[in-house]
Amino acid sequence: MENGQLTWIANFIWGIANDVLRDLYVRGKYRDVILPMTVLRRLDAVLEPTKQAVLDMKASLDKAGIVHQDAALRQAAKQAFYNTSKFTLRDLKARASRQQLETDFRAYLDGFSPNVQEIIDNFEFRNQIPRLAKADALGALIEKFLDPSINLSPHPFLNSDGSVRLEGLDNHAMGTIFEELVRRFNEENNEEAGEHWTPRDAVRLMARLIFEPIADQITDGTYLLYDGACGTGGMLTVAEETLLHLAKERGKQVSVHLFGQEINAETYAICKADLLLKGEGDAADNIVGGPEHSTLSNDAFPGREFDFMLSNPPYGKSWKSDLERMGGKNGIKDPRFVVQHRGEELSLVTRSSDGQMLFLANMLSKMKHGTPLGSRIAEVHNGSSLFTGDAGQGESNIRRWIIENDWLEAIVALPLNMFYNTGIATYVWVLTNRKPEHRKGRVQLIDATQWYKPLRKNLGKKNCELSEEDIRRIVDTFLRFEETEQSKIFPNAAFGYWKVTVERPLRLKGIDPERAYTPKEIKKLREEAERADDAPPVIKRIHKPGTAPDPLRGLFEATIHGKSRVVEYEPDTELRDTEQIPFLECSACREPGYLPSKEDERDAIETFLRREVLPYAPDAWYDPESVKIGYEINFNRYFYKPKALRSLEEIRADLLAVAKEAEGLLDEIIGGQTR
């Protein structure tokens, strides 16, 4: 069936809202009725041919006292869903009284299988019935959906002579119509649209970045796809289409299983309904959701591993209630968020005000490690994922864990204003645990902010889109893996740094420079003695004779009663400073994939301090115990282009012009007075 006809059907359904609901609902609420009714009408039409078989099966199961009926009833219906009420929508159309219609309609809804019940419940559709019935709109609504000028059934409508009047709609076409309606409602409601709806162009790009690099390694078999914040399911279905297309081009037979989790009830209902409408009943069973199903605190697929994962998690959204459910910041034991890494335990727990990075950690915990292709992941983030979190904090630890495991292939900066309800900068992270040889130990940053096509009419904040050429260009840049204006390649260590606390001694007037003071005495001195740059430093410890001095680590030589001894000074908290020392201070770290050892760490820190700190503060030292490892990706710094300075000639011409203008004004003013 061609697109024109699908658009015509979508327009017809869109029009029902105006015809029947206009005085009952505000525009933004039409979706609460139209989306569930579209789903019900389609399921109703699909079930018509097997209706009697289902009723017969139900009667015999009841007679035999069989409790678990779902599988047998699905079989009788020849579908992944069924309805055991004695009604179809056509039967309900004929109800004379409003009360009778409402009662029978409820019985009809109650007859649906548990998977459809879940959709009805999450749409909260039963809450709409009293309002519709009271206004006598329920009958009109059913009648409109049964209008003979549209066919929402998979079977053709025939004329009396047996010729086809209206073709049937296959599952794919029905799914397309439903998605079109969801898109229109979302764009009409663009305030919330972006929360549950990633624009199709962004999804297509992500799917291509996941599949194209390994397209030639796809083999016959089964692949599992997962989205931990699946919204209306668009990412999963576009990814599935992309994979099936690439496999078909290469003559491979693949079957794809979709898995997703979604916390928003209506969005979850849409996702499940969409898959049922597309005839993907098994996939619908693998979508888990509703308000009690938060991916962070209630993982629906613990221990499962997936071949391909893609997601657009919520940004800047608090996950405090999840955190409390999981035992609070110090009580979290979830192996997704507390990992063993290079002999230490890393906490990946981020600030409770923004959980986006945890969705990434969740996906990484579900990677396949025992297959040739491993797993590939694409996830959209805003800029804060690149740099928030100090060394040793959750966000930085997630970046460290990813980069030191060599899982990060690339980050792509997308054009601004690509999403519906936000103009912020967004980035696609591309990860895999099977980097090809030439990418090992390296990360590619791609600046695609200028590759887009403006939209004729803004959709909320979205004013541009990625055309097919733009997507092709980004994917080609990724695949070519070369340095260009828009593509920069770095060794992994380019993003790592040591955060080091640098101390200076506490210097107080009138103290004895040849004795050690106790912590109690020092506390008193801090309150009473006067600080001065030329005063002697306060000694807190004198080491045994024979201790080697190491001034950079706080072991200084001093003369005590005529003898040379090694001492430690009390640090001055007001002069305490921290330095971020890049891993690239260690020359071996420029080698792709090289991770600095403890010796590298000491050498790099000491070289840096001698060069950058000691010339200005010769008495400074650092505490090796305070060293923390951090990672950040300062994207803009790598693509920053300074503006060319204007020539002196241009500036001079401008100044002369301004001076002339000022003279002219002055003449006018003075001239005006003398008249």
C-alpha positions in Angstrom: 0.0 0.0 0.0 1.5 3.3 -1.0 2.2 6.2 1.5 -0.6 8.4 0.1 -3.2 6.0 1.3 -1.6 5.6 4.7 -1.5 9.3 5.1 -5.1 9.5 4.1 -6.1 6.9 6.8 -4.0 8.8 9.4 -5.7 12.1 8.4 -9.1 10.4 8.8 -8.3 9.1 12.3 -6.8 12.5 13.2 -10.1 14.1 12.0 -12.2 11.8 14.3 -10.8 13.7 17.3 -12.1 17.0 15.9 -15.5 15.6 15.0 -16.2 13.7 18.2 -14.0 15.1 21.0 -13.8 18.9 20.2 -16.2 20.1 23.0 -15.2 17.3 25.5 -11.4 17.6 25.6 -8.7 20.2 25.2 -6.7 19.4 22.1 -3.7 18.2 24.1 -5.8 15.4 25.6 -7.3 14.0 22.3 -4.5 11.4 22.3 -5.9 9.9 25.5 -8.8 8.6 23.5 -7.7 8.3 19.9 -4.5 6.3 20.5 -6.1 3.5 22.6 -9.2 3.4 20.3 -6.9 3.0 17.2 -5.2 0.1 18.9 -8.5 -1.5 19.9 -10.1 -1.1 16.5 -7.1 -2.7 14.8 -7.0 -5.6 17.3 -10.7 -6.0 16.9 -10.5 -6.2 13.1 -7.6 -8.7 13.3 -9.5 -11.0 15.7 -12.8 -11.0 13.7 -12.2 -14.2 11.6 -11.3 -16.3 14.7 -13.8 -14.8 17.1 -16.0 -17.9 17.3 -13.1 -20.2 17.7 -11.9 -18.2 20.7 -15.4 -18.3 22.3 -15.6 -22.1 21.7 -12.1 -22.6 23.1 -12.9 -20.5 26.2 -16.1 -22.5 26.9 -14.3 -25.8 26.7 -11.4 -24.6 28.9 -13.8 -23.3 31.5 -15.8 -26.6 31.4 -12.6 -28.6 31.9 -11.7 -26.3 34.8 -8.4 -25.2 33.2 -6.9 -22.1 34.9 -4.0 -21.2 32.7 -5.7 -20.4 29.4 -3.5 -17.8 27.7 -1.5 -20.1 25.4 -4.5 -22.1 24.2 -6.5 -18.9 23.6 -3.7 -17.3 21.6 -3.6 -20.5 19.5 -7.3 -20.3 18.9 -7.1 -16.7 17.9 -4.0 -17.4 15.7 -2.6 -14.2 17.2 -0.5 -13.1 20.2 -3.7 -11.6 21.7 -7.4 -12.4 21.9 -10.8 -11.2 23.3 -13.1 -13.6 25.1 -16.1 -11.2 25.5 -19.1 -12.0 23.4 -18.8 -8.6 21.7 -17.0 -7.2 18.7 -17.0 -3.4 18.1 -19.6 -4.0 15.4 -22.0 -5.6 17.9 -21.6 -2.5 20.2 -22.4 -0.1 17.4 -26.0 -1.2 17.5 -26.7 -0.5 21.2 -29.7 1.7 21.7 -29.2 3.0 25.2 -26.2 4.9 26.6 -26.2 2.8 29.8 -26.2 -0.5 27.9 -23.4 0.7 25.6 -21.2 1.7 28.5 -21.8 -1.7 30.3 -21.2 -3.7 27.2 -18.1 -1.7 26.2 -16.6 -2.3 29.6 -17.3 -6.1 29.2 -15.7 -5.9 25.8 -12.5 -4.3 27.2 -12.4 -6.8 30.1 -12.4 -9.7 27.6 -9.0 -8.8 26.1 -5.9 -10.9 26.9 -3.6 -9.8 29.7 -1.0 -8.2 27.3 -3.8 -5.9 25.9 -5.1 -5.3 29.4 -1.8 -3.9 30.3 -1.9 -1.5 27.3 -5.5 -0.4 28.2 -4.4 0.1 31.9 -1.3 2.1 31.1 -3.2 4.3 28.7 -5.7 4.7 31.7 -8.3 4.4 29.0 -11.1 3.1 31.3 -10.9 6.5 33.1 -12.2 8.1 29.8 -15.3 6.0 29.5 -17.6 7.9 32.0 -16.9 11.2 30.3 -17.4 9.8 26.8 -20.6 7.9 27.8 -22.1 10.9 29.6 -21.7 13.1 26.6 -23.1 10.4 24.3 -19.8 10.4 22.4 -18.9 6.7 22.9 -21.3 5.5 20.2 -20.2 8.2 17.8 -16.6 7.3 18.4 -17.1 3.6 17.7 -19.1 4.4 14.7 -16.3 6.6 13.3 -13.7 3.9 13.7 -16.0 1.5 11.9 -16.6 4.0 9.0 -16.8 2.0 5.7 -14.5 4.5 4.0 -11.4 3.3 6.0 -10.2 -0.2 6.4 -8.1 -0.9 9.5 -8.4 -4.6 9.0 -5.7 -6.9 7.5 -8.4 -8.2 5.1 -9.7 -6.4 2.0 -13.2 -4.9 2.0 -15.1 -6.3 -1.0 -17.9 -4.8 -3.2 -21.1 -6.9 -3.7 -19.6 -8.3 -7.0 -16.5 -9.6 -5.1 -14.1 -7.0 -6.4 -11.8 -5.3 -3.9 -13.2 -1.9 -2.6 -10.5 -1.2 0.0 -7.3 -3.1 0.4 -6.4 -4.6 3.8 -3.6 -3.1 5.9 -0.7 -5.4 6.7 1.0 -5.1 10.1 3.8 -2.9 8.9 1.3 -0.4 7.3 -0.8 -0.3 10.5 2.3 0.3 12.6 3.3 3.1 10.3 -0.2 4.8 10.7 0.0 4.4 14.4 3.5 5.9 14.6 2.4 8.8 12.4 -0.5 9.5 14.8 1.9 9.3 17.8 4.3 11.7 16.1 1.5 14.2 15.3 0.3 14.2 18.9 3.8 14.6 20.2 4.6 17.4 17.9 1.3 19.1 18.7 2.3 18.7 22.4 5.9 19.6 21.8 6.6 20.6 25.4 6.8 16.9 26.4 7.5 15.4 23.0 11.2 15.3 23.4 11.0 13.4 26.7 9.7 10.3 25.0 10.4 10.9 21.4 13.8 11.0 19.8 13.6 12.4 16.2 13.7 9.8 13.5 16.8 11.3 11.9 18.8 11.0 15.1 17.6 7.4 15.5 18.6 6.5 11.9 22.0 7.9 12.5 22.5 5.9 15.7 21.3 2.6 14.1 23.7 3.1 11.1 26.6 3.8 13.5 25.9 0.6 15.3 25.4 -1.7 12.3 27.4 -0.4 9.3 30.8 -0.9 10.8 30.1 -4.6 11.2 27.7 -5.1 8.3 30.0 -7.6 6.6 30.4 -9.7 9.7 26.6 -10.3 10.2 26.0 -14.0 10.0 22.8 -16.1 9.8 21.3 -16.3 13.3 19.5 -14.4 16.0 20.4 -11.0 17.3 19.1 -9.4 20.5 18.4 -5.6 20.6 17.9 -3.6 23.8 16.9 -0.1 24.9 16.9 0.7 28.6 14.8 3.8 28.2 12.7 2.8 25.2 10.0 5.4 25.1 7.6 4.6 22.3 10.0 2.0 20.9 11.1 3.9 17.9 14.8 3.2 18.4 14.2 -0.5 18.6 12.0 -0.7 15.5 14.3 1.5 13.4 17.3 -0.5 14.5 15.5 -3.7 13.7 14.7 -2.4 10.2 18.3 -1.3 9.6 19.7 -4.6 10.7 17.2 -6.6 8.6 17.9 -4.4 5.6 21.7 -4.8 5.8 21.4 -8.6 6.4 19.1 -9.0 3.4 21.5 -7.0 1.1 24.2 -9.5 2.1 22.0 -12.6 1.7 21.9 -13.4 5.4 18.9 -14.9 7.3 18.6 -13.1 10.6 15.9 -13.0 13.2 15.8 -10.1 15.6 14.4 -10.0 19.2 13.6 -6.7 20.8 13.8 -6.0 24.5 13.0 -2.7 26.2 12.1 -1.0 29.5 10.2 2.2 29.9 8.9 4.0 33.1 6.3 6.3 31.6 3.0 4.5 31.5 1.4 6.0 28.4 4.7 5.8 26.4 5.1 2.2 27.5 1.5 1.5 26.3 2.3 3.0 23.0 5.4 1.0 22.6 3.7 -2.3 23.5 0.7 -1.5 21.3 2.9 -0.5 18.3 4.7 -3.9 18.5 1.3 -5.8 18.8 0.0 -3.8 15.8 3.1 -4.8 13.8 2.5 -8.4 14.6 5.5 -8.7 16.9 3.7 -10.3 19.8 6.8 -11.9 21.3 8.6 -8.5 21.2 5.6 -6.9 22.9 6.1 -9.5 25.7 9.7 -8.4 26.1 8.9 -4.7 26.6 8.5 -4.1 30.4 7.3 -0.9 31.8 5.1 1.4 33.9 5.8 3.6 36.9 7.1 0.8 39.1 9.6 -0.3 36.4 12.5 2.1 36.7 15.5 0.7 34.8 17.9 2.0 37.4 16.3 0.5 40.6 14.3 -2.3 39.0 16.2 -3.8 36.1 13.8 -6.0 34.1 16.6 -8.0 32.5 19.3 -8.7 35.1 21.9 -11.1 33.8 20.7 -10.8 30.2 23.2 -9.9 27.5 22.4 -8.2 24.2 24.2 -7.8 20.8 23.1 -4.3 20.1 21.9 -1.6 22.4 20.8 2.0 21.8 19.1 4.5 23.9 18.2 8.2 24.6 18.1 8.3 28.4 16.5 11.2 30.3 19.0 14.1 30.9 19.1 16.2 34.0 16.4 14.2 35.6 16.7 13.4 39.3 17.0 9.7 40.3 16.9 10.4 44.0 13.9 8.0 44.7 15.8 5.2 42.8 18.9 5.9 44.9 16.9 5.6 48.1 15.3 2.4 46.9 18.8 1.0 46.2 20.2 1.7 49.6 21.5 5.3 49.3 24.8 6.5 48.1 26.8 4.3 50.4 24.5 1.3 50.4 24.4 0.6 46.6 25.8 -2.9 45.9 24.3 -3.3 42.4 27.0 -4.8 40.2 25.9 -2.6 37.3 27.0 0.5 39.3 29.8 -0.7 41.5 32.6 -2.5 39.5 36.0 -4.0 39.9 38.6 -2.3 37.8 42.3 -2.7 37.7 42.4 -4.0 41.3 40.2 -1.4 42.8 36.5 -1.0 43.4 35.1 1.9 41.3 31.7 3.4 42.3 29.9 4.6 39.1 27.2 6.2 41.2 26.5 9.7 39.8 25.0 12.8 41.5 21.3 12.1 42.3 20.3 15.2 40.2 21.1 13.5 36.9 21.1 9.8 36.1 21.8 9.8 32.4 25.3 8.2 32.7 23.9 5.3 34.8 21.8 4.2 31.8 25.1 3.9 29.9 26.6 1.9 32.7 23.5 -0.3 32.7 24.0 -1.1 29.0 27.7 -1.8 29.5 26.8 -4.4 32.1 24.7 -6.2 29.5 27.5 -6.6 26.8 28.2 -10.0 25.3 31.8 -11.0 26.0 31.8 -14.5 24.4 30.8 -13.8 20.8 32.9 -12.7 17.8 30.9 -9.5 17.4 30.6 -8.8 21.2 28.2 -5.8 21.6 27.8 -2.4 20.0 26.1 0.5 21.7 24.9 4.0 20.7 23.5 6.4 23.3 22.6 10.1 23.1 23.8 12.4 25.9 23.9 16.1 26.5 27.2 17.8 27.1 27.3 17.2 30.8 28.3 13.6 30.4 31.5 14.7 28.8 32.9 16.6 31.8 30.7 16.7 34.9 32.0 15.0 38.1 35.4 15.6 39.6 38.2 13.0 39.6 37.0 10.0 41.6 33.3 10.8 41.3 30.7 8.7 39.6 30.6 10.5 36.2 34.4 10.6 35.9 34.7 7.0 37.0 32.2 5.9 34.3 34.4 7.7 31.7 37.5 6.2 33.2 36.0 2.6 33.2 34.9 3.0 29.6 38.1 4.5 28.2 40.5 2.3 30.2 38.6 -0.8 29.0 39.0 0.6 25.5 35.3 0.5 24.8 34.8 4.1 23.4 35.0 4.2 19.6 33.7 7.7 18.9 31.6 10.6 20.1 29.6 12.6 17.5 28.5 16.2 18.2 25.1 16.7 16.6 23.7 20.0 15.3 22.0 22.2 17.8 18.2 22.3 17.9 17.8 18.7 16.6 15.5 17.6 19.4 11.9 18.7 20.0 12.0 20.4 23.4 15.6 21.5 23.9 18.2 23.5 22.1 21.1 22.1 24.0 24.1 20.4 22.5 23.7 16.6 22.1 26.3 13.9 21.5 26.1 10.3 20.3 28.5 8.0 22.1 29.5 4.9 20.1 30.9 2.0 22.1 31.9 -1.6 21.6 33.9 -4.3 23.4 35.3 -5.5 20.0 37.2 -2.6 18.5 38.8 -3.4 15.2 42.6 -3.4 15.2 43.0 0.1 13.7 40.8 1.7 16.3 42.3 0.1 19.4 43.5 2.4 22.1 42.1 5.4 20.2 39.0 7.6 20.4 37.5 9.5 17.5 35.7 12.8 18.0 33.4 13.9 15.1 32.1 17.5 14.9 28.9 17.1 12.9 27.3 20.3 14.2 27.3 22.0 10.8 25.9 19.0 8.8 22.2 19.5 8.7 19.2 20.6 6.6 17.0 23.4 8.0 13.3 22.5 8.5 10.7 24.6 6.7 8.7 24.9 9.9 10.0 24.5 13.4 8.6 21.6 15.4 8.9 22.9 19.0 12.6 23.8 19.3 13.6 21.4 16.5 14.5 23.6 13.5 16.8 21.3 11.6 17.2 17.6 10.6 19.8 15.2 9.3 19.1 14.5 5.7 20.2 11.2 4.2 23.4 12.9 2.8 24.2 14.2 6.3 23.8 10.8 7.9 25.9 9.3 5.1 28.6 11.9 5.7 28.8 11.2 9.4 28.9 7.5 9.0 31.6 7.7 6.3 33.7 10.0 8.5 33.4 7.4 11.2 34.3 4.5 8.9 37.2 6.3 7.3 38.8 7.1 10.7 41.1 9.8 9.5 42.1 13.2 10.9 40.2 16.1 9.2 38.7 19.4 10.2 35.7 17.5 11.5 37.3 14.4 12.8 40.0 14.2 15.4 41.7 11.1 16.7 43.3 10.8 20.2 45.1 8.1 22.2 42.8 7.0 25.1 45.1 8.6 27.6 44.5 12.1 26.1 41.3 12.3 28.3 42.9 11.2 31.6 44.5 13.3 34.3 45.7 13.1 37.9 44.2 15.4 40.4 46.9 16.3 42.9 46.7 18.3 46.2 49.6 20.7 46.5 50.6 21.8 50.0 52.6 24.7 51.3 53.9 24.9 54.9 52.1 26.9 57.6 54.5 29.8 58.5 53.9 31.6 61.8 55.8 34.5 63.5 57.6 33.9 66.8 57.6 30.0 66.8 60.6 27.8 67.5 61.9 26.6 64.1 63.8 23.7 65.7 61.1 21.7 67.4 58.0 19.7 66.4 54.6 20.9 67.7 51.7 18.6 68.7 48.4 18.8 66.9 46.9 20.4 70.0 49.6 23.1 70.1 49.3 23.7 66.3 45.5 24.3 66.8 46.2 26.9 69.4 49.0 28.5 67.3 46.7 28.8 64.3 44.3 30.8 66.5 46.8 33.0 68.2 50.0 33.4 66.1 50.4 35.7 63.0 51.0 34.3 59.6 53.7 35.7 57.4 55.5 34.7 54.2 58.9 35.2 55.7 58.1 33.5 59.1 59.6 30.0 59.8 57.5 26.9 58.9 55.8 25.0 61.7 57.3 21.4 62.1 54.8 18.7 62.8 57.3 15.8 62.8 61.0 15.1 63.0 62.1 11.8 61.4 64.7 9.4 62.7 68.3 10.1 61.6 69.0 8.3 58.3 65.6 9.1 56.7 66.1 10.1 53.1 64.8 13.6 52.2 62.2 13.9 49.4 61.0 17.5 49.3 58.4 17.0 46.6 56.7 14.5 48.8 56.9 16.7 51.9 60.2 15.3 53.5 62.4 18.4 53.9 65.9 18.8 55.2 66.3 21.1 58.2 69.0 21.9 60.8 67.8 20.9 64.3 70.2 21.8 67.1 73.1 21.9 64.7 72.3 18.5 63.1 70.8 17.9 59.7 67.4 16.1 60.0 64.4 15.3 57.8 61.2 17.0 58.9 57.5 17.3 57.8 55.8 20.7 58.0 52.2 21.4 59.0 50.4 22.4 55.7 48.7 25.8 55.5 45.1 25.0 54.5 44.6 28.5 53.0 47.5 28.0 50.6 46.4 24.5 49.6 45.8 24.1 45.9 45.0 21.3 43.4 46.5 20.7 40.0 45.0 18.7 37.1 48.0 17.0 35.5 47.3 15.4 32.1 48.2 11.8 31.5 50.0 13.0 28.4 52.7 14.5 30.7 53.9 10.8 30.6 55.3 10.4 27.1 54.6 6.7 26.9 50.9 7.6 27.3 50.9 9.0 23.8 51.0 5.4 22.6 47.4 4.3 21.8 46.0 2.1 24.6 48.9 2.7 27.0 47.9 3.1 30.7 50.3 4.9 33.1 51.9 2.7 35.8 52.5 4.0 39.4 56.1 4.9 38.3 54.7 6.9 35.3 52.3 8.6 37.7 55.1 9.7 40.0 57.5 10.8 37.3 54.8 12.8 35.4 53.5 14.5 38.5 57.0 15.4 39.7 58.1 16.7 36.3 55.0 18.8 36.1 55.4 20.3 39.6 59.1 21.1 39.1 58.2 22.9 35.9 54.9 24.6 36.8 54.8 25.0 40.6 58.3 25.0 42.2 59.6 28.1 40.3 56.8 30.1 42.1 56.5 28.2 45.3 59.9 26.4 46.1 58.5 25.1 49.4 55.5 23.2 47.8 55.0 19.5 48.0 52.2 17.0 47.2 50.6 14.2 49.1 50.9 11.0 47.0 47.9 9.6 48.9 45.7 12.5 47.7 46.2 11.6 44.0 42.9 10.8 42.2 42.4 9.7 38.6 39.9 11.7 36.5 38.7 11.6 32.9 37.0 14.3 30.9 36.4 15.0 27.2 36.6 18.7 26.5 35.0 18.4 23.1 34.9 22.1 22.1 38.5 22.6 22.9 39.6 20.2 20.2 37.4 21.9 17.6 37.8 25.5 18.7 38.8 27.9 15.9 39.9 31.3 17.0 38.3 34.2 15.1 40.7 35.9 12.7 41.7 39.3 14.0 40.7 42.3 12.0 43.4 44.2 10.2 44.6 47.7 11.6 43.3 49.2 8.3 39.8 48.0 8.9 39.8 49.2 12.5 41.2 52.6 11.5 38.5 53.1 8.8 35.8 52.2 11.4 37.2 54.8 13.9 37.3 57.5 11.3 33.8 56.8 10.3 32.6 57.0 13.9 34.5 60.3 14.4 32.9 61.8 11.2 29.5 60.8 12.4 30.1 62.3 15.8 31.3 65.6 14.2 28.2 65.7 12.1 26.0 65.2 15.1 27.8 67.9 17.0 27.4 70.4 14.1 23.7 69.7 14.1 23.3 70.2 17.8 25.4 73.4 17.9 24.0 74.7 14.6 20.5 74.2 16.1 21.3 76.4 19.1 22.7 79.3 17.1 19.8 79.7 14.9 
